[in-house]
Amino acid sequence: MKEIKIFFGYMLIGLLMVSCHKDAFWEQGNTSGSFQAGSGIFVLNEGNFMRGNSSLCFINNQLDSINRDVFSTINQRPLGDVAQSMSLIHGNIWVVVNNSGKIEILDPLSMLSKAKIDGLISPRYITTINDSMACVSDLLSTKISLINTKTLRLTGQIECGKSTEQMMVFGNYLLALHWSDYGGFDNRSASLIDIPELKKSSEIILAKEPNSLVKDKNGDIWILCSGGYQGIENPQLIKLDGKSFGILRRINFEIGRSPKNLITNRSGDSLLYIDQDVFKMGIDAPDTPGTAFITRKNRLLYAMAIDPREGRLFISDALDYSRNGKVYIYSASGLLIQSLEAGIIPGNFLFYQK
């Protein structure tokens, strides 16, 4: 599905590139709907490319109810086209809407839209680098955008030379993955951004199509590379030193595998990823596991996340990419607890504590 988005993204690049930076604006939400969140889980549904049918769901912490499409119900307008990711910043939920080129800032208790930041090209993920600044990666630009999280203004850019995807802060550095080969650039590396200087410091050579990264309990970095969507190279799981960023290990998968969505368990001593099924391995394991932790059972497993308080595992099923998907909740030991219907292509989770 992500490859389909990139293909159409190429076709529409001329249209997308005409976007210009605008100041964020504050707006009053429409309270015609009713929603009052407590502690629970937000599920962001990507929706279909060019259909504008992304949505946001809320599951209560007891896992016995789900509010679907709470953004549109409360604000009386669509969320946008391809909702990619979300983060909690200064007590608000920042939703990155990829093909709408914007970020929606929401009150997590009422779901009222408090602000909107326009003028981005093809934003993917947002990561804070200090108390007043965040970085936004971009699929169709070689630059990372800088946003002042207090004034909500676009304040600058960092040139990376390639499009950027997932990011994570390690000390005074931001590590940004180069997942897409948009523009003909080689997509087998990550940029190391010097945060105090706000510029690219160096580039780390990894493997084809790095798609996700995590930090383990020892502070070391693990990066999962799919080998390319055409399956032409060996996927790799790569371990970096969390301080020097030197490569400590490379673990190969067989060609034809397509691992993605690397996460850690709550204690940070195990890694989990999706490769049709869900696999789990200890950080000291000599190789990838041969047996699945959770089998797909005719499902199209798409995304997953660990509840940081309860240790529960949330896994989404995209079904056929056109109908409402499902969310399956498992215990830390892999026992199914609950399943709920979400929106179209559930792709991101945010765990909220009131």
C-alpha positions in Angstrom: 0.0 0.0 0.0 2.8 2.4 0.8 4.4 1.7 -2.6 1.1 2.6 -4.3 1.1 5.9 -2.5 4.6 6.6 -3.7 3.7 5.8 -7.3 0.8 8.2 -7.3 3.0 10.7 -5.4 5.3 10.8 -8.4 2.4 11.5 -10.7 1.2 14.4 -8.6 4.6 15.9 -7.7 4.0 19.0 -9.8 0.8 19.7 -7.9 2.3 19.1 -4.5 5.4 21.1 -5.0 3.4 24.3 -5.5 2.5 24.3 -1.7 3.9 27.3 0.1 4.5 27.9 3.8 1.7 29.6 5.7 1.4 30.6 9.3 -0.5 28.3 11.6 -4.0 29.5 12.4 -6.1 29.0 15.5 -9.7 27.9 15.0 -12.8 27.1 17.0 -14.0 23.5 16.9 -17.6 22.6 16.3 -19.1 21.0 19.4 -22.0 19.4 17.7 -20.7 16.0 18.4 -20.0 14.6 21.9 -16.7 13.1 23.0 -14.9 13.0 26.4 -11.8 10.9 26.5 -10.1 9.5 29.5 -7.2 7.1 29.5 -7.1 5.1 26.4 -5.8 4.5 22.9 -6.1 6.6 19.8 -6.0 4.7 16.5 -5.1 6.7 13.4 -6.5 5.4 10.2 -4.7 6.4 7.0 -7.6 6.1 4.6 -7.2 5.8 0.9 -4.9 8.0 -1.2 -6.8 10.8 -2.8 -10.0 9.9 -1.1 -9.7 12.1 1.9 -11.2 9.4 4.2 -8.6 9.2 6.9 -10.0 9.1 10.5 -9.2 8.9 14.2 -10.7 6.4 16.6 -10.6 6.2 20.4 -10.6 2.9 22.4 -11.2 3.2 26.2 -8.6 1.7 28.5 -11.0 -1.1 29.4 -11.1 -2.2 25.7 -14.8 -2.5 25.7 -15.8 0.4 23.4 -14.4 2.3 20.4 -15.5 5.8 19.2 -15.0 5.9 15.5 -14.1 9.0 13.4 -14.1 11.2 16.5 -12.3 14.1 14.6 -15.0 14.5 11.9 -17.8 14.0 14.4 -16.6 16.8 16.7 -15.1 19.2 14.1 -17.7 18.7 11.4 -15.1 18.3 8.6 -12.8 15.6 7.3 -9.4 14.9 8.9 -7.7 14.9 5.5 -6.0 12.7 3.0 -3.7 10.0 4.3 -3.2 10.5 8.0 0.3 9.1 8.5 1.3 9.5 12.2 0.6 11.3 15.5 2.6 12.4 18.6 1.7 13.9 21.9 3.4 17.4 22.2 2.8 19.8 25.0 -0.3 17.9 26.0 -1.9 18.0 22.6 -2.1 15.4 19.8 -0.3 16.5 16.7 -1.6 14.5 13.7 0.5 14.5 10.5 -1.7 14.3 7.4 0.6 13.3 4.6 -1.2 14.0 1.4 -3.0 17.1 2.8 0.4 18.6 3.6 -0.7 19.7 7.1 -0.6 19.0 10.8 -3.7 19.1 12.9 -3.3 19.9 16.6 -6.1 18.4 18.8 -7.2 18.6 22.3 -7.0 14.9 23.5 -10.0 15.2 25.8 -12.5 17.0 23.5 -11.0 16.2 20.1 -11.5 19.9 19.2 -9.0 21.1 16.6 -7.0 23.8 18.3 -4.8 24.7 15.4 -3.6 23.7 12.0 -0.2 24.0 10.3 -0.3 24.2 6.5 2.4 24.6 3.9 4.2 21.3 4.3 4.8 19.2 1.1 4.4 15.6 2.0 4.9 15.3 5.8 5.4 11.9 7.4 6.5 11.9 11.0 7.1 14.6 13.7 9.7 14.4 16.5 10.5 17.0 19.2 14.2 17.9 19.6 13.8 20.3 22.5 11.1 22.0 24.5 10.2 24.4 21.7 11.1 22.8 18.4 10.0 19.8 16.4 11.3 18.2 13.2 9.0 16.9 10.4 10.2 14.4 7.9 9.0 14.5 4.3 8.4 12.0 1.5 8.6 14.3 -1.4 11.2 16.8 -0.2 14.9 16.4 0.7 14.5 18.8 3.6 13.3 18.2 7.2 11.0 21.1 8.3 11.5 22.8 11.7 8.4 23.9 13.6 8.3 26.1 16.8 6.0 24.1 19.0 5.1 27.2 21.0 4.3 29.6 18.2 3.3 26.9 15.7 5.3 28.6 13.0 7.6 27.0 10.4 11.0 28.4 11.3 13.4 26.7 8.9 14.6 23.5 7.2 17.5 21.0 7.4 18.8 19.8 4.0 19.4 16.0 4.1 19.8 15.4 0.3 17.1 12.7 0.3 13.5 12.2 1.5 13.2 11.3 5.2 10.9 8.9 7.2 11.0 7.8 10.8 13.3 9.8 13.2 14.5 9.4 16.8 16.6 11.6 19.1 19.8 10.2 20.7 21.6 12.8 22.9 22.5 15.8 20.7 21.7 14.0 17.5 18.6 13.2 15.5 18.7 10.1 13.4 16.5 10.3 10.3 15.9 7.2 8.0 16.0 7.4 4.2 13.2 4.9 3.4 12.0 6.1 0.0 13.9 6.2 -3.3 11.9 9.2 -4.5 14.0 11.4 -6.7 16.3 8.5 -7.7 18.3 8.7 -4.5 19.8 5.6 -3.0 17.6 4.6 0.0 19.9 2.6 2.2 21.1 5.1 4.8 20.2 7.4 7.6 21.2 11.0 8.2 22.7 12.1 11.5 21.5 15.6 12.4 23.5 17.8 14.8 20.7 19.2 17.0 22.5 22.3 18.4 23.8 23.2 14.9 20.5 22.2 13.1 22.4 20.7 10.2 23.3 17.3 8.8 26.5 16.0 10.4 27.0 12.7 8.6 25.3 9.7 6.9 25.3 6.1 8.0 25.1 3.4 5.4 22.6 0.7 6.4 20.7 -1.6 3.9 17.9 -1.2 1.3 14.8 0.7 2.6 15.2 1.3 6.3 11.7 1.6 7.6 11.7 1.7 11.4 14.0 2.2 14.4 13.9 1.7 18.1 16.2 2.0 21.2 16.7 -1.0 23.5 17.2 -1.1 27.2 20.9 -0.6 26.8 20.5 2.6 24.8 21.6 0.9 21.6 19.7 1.5 18.3 18.1 -1.2 16.1 17.1 -0.4 12.5 15.0 -2.6 10.3 15.5 -2.6 6.5 13.1 -4.3 4.2 15.4 -5.0 1.3 13.2 -3.0 -1.0 9.5 -3.5 -1.9 10.5 -5.6 -5.0 12.4 -8.0 -2.7 15.7 -7.6 -4.7 18.0 -7.5 -1.7 18.4 -9.2 1.7 16.4 -7.4 4.4 18.6 -6.6 7.4 18.2 -5.9 11.1 21.1 -3.6 12.1 22.3 -2.7 15.6 24.1 0.6 16.2 26.0 1.8 19.2 23.7 4.4 20.9 26.6 6.8 21.4 29.1 6.4 18.6 26.5 5.3 16.0 28.9 2.6 14.8 27.5 -0.6 13.5 27.6 -3.4 16.0 25.6 -6.2 14.2 24.0 -7.0 10.9 21.4 -9.8 10.8 20.3 -10.9 7.4 16.8 -12.2 6.4 16.2 -14.3 3.3 15.5 -12.5 0.1 11.8 -12.2 -0.5 11.0 -11.4 3.1 9.6 -8.0 3.9 9.9 -7.1 7.6 8.6 -3.8 8.9 7.3 -2.0 11.9 10.1 -2.7 14.4 9.1 -2.1 18.1 10.4 -3.1 21.5 8.6 -4.7 24.4 7.9 -2.6 27.5 11.2 -3.6 29.1 13.3 -3.0 26.0 14.9 -6.4 26.0 13.0 -7.9 23.1 12.3 -6.8 19.5 9.1 -7.4 17.6 8.4 -6.9 13.9 5.8 -7.8 11.3 6.8 -10.1 8.4 3.3 -11.2 7.4 3.2 -12.8 10.9 4.5 -11.1 14.1 7.9 -12.2 15.3 9.6 -11.7 18.6 13.3 -12.0 19.5 15.6 -11.1 22.4 18.1 -8.4 21.8 20.9 -10.9 22.5 19.5 -13.6 20.1 22.0 -14.8 17.5 19.5 -14.8 14.6 16.0 -13.9 13.7 13.3 -16.4 15.0 12.1 -19.2 12.8 8.7 -19.4 14.5 6.1 -16.7 14.7 5.0 -15.1 18.0 1.5 -14.4 16.6 0.4 -15.8 13.2 -1.6 -13.8 10.7 -4.4 -16.3 10.2 -5.7 -14.9 6.9 -5.2 -11.3 8.2 -3.2 -8.5 6.6 -1.2 -7.4 9.6 -0.2 -3.8 9.0 1.0 -1.9 12.1 1.5 -2.6 15.8 2.5 -0.9 19.1 3.1 -1.8 22.7 1.0 -0.2 25.5 3.8 1.3 27.7 1.8 1.0 30.9 0.0 -2.4 30.5 2.4 -4.1 28.1 -0.5 -5.1 25.8 0.3 -5.5 22.1 -2.0 -3.7 19.6 -2.0 -5.0 16.0 -4.0 -3.7 13.1 -5.4 -5.6 10.2 -5.8 -3.6 7.0 -8.1 -6.2 5.4 -8.3 -5.3 1.7 -7.3 -1.6 2.2 -10.8 -0.4 1.3 -13.0 -1.6 4.1 -12.8 -0.7 7.8 -9.8 -2.5 9.3 -9.6 -4.1 12.7 -7.5 -3.8 15.8 -6.5 -6.9 17.8 -5.3 -6.6 21.3 -3.0 -9.2 22.8 -1.5 -9.8 26.2 2.3 -9.5 26.6 2.4 -13.3 26.4 0.5 -13.4 23.1 -3.0 -14.3 24.2 -5.8 -12.5 22.3 -7.8 -10.2 24.6 -10.1 -8.3 22.3 -10.7 -7.3 18.7 -12.5 -4.1 17.5 -13.4 -2.5 14.2 -11.5 0.7 13.4 -11.3 2.8 10.2 -9.7 2.3 6.8 -6.1 1.2 7.1 -5.4 1.6 10.8 -1.7 2.5 10.8 -0.7 4.3 14.0 -1.4 4.1 17.8 -1.1 6.7 20.6 -1.5 5.7 24.2 -3.0 8.5 26.3 -3.2 8.9 30.1 -5.5 11.6 31.4 
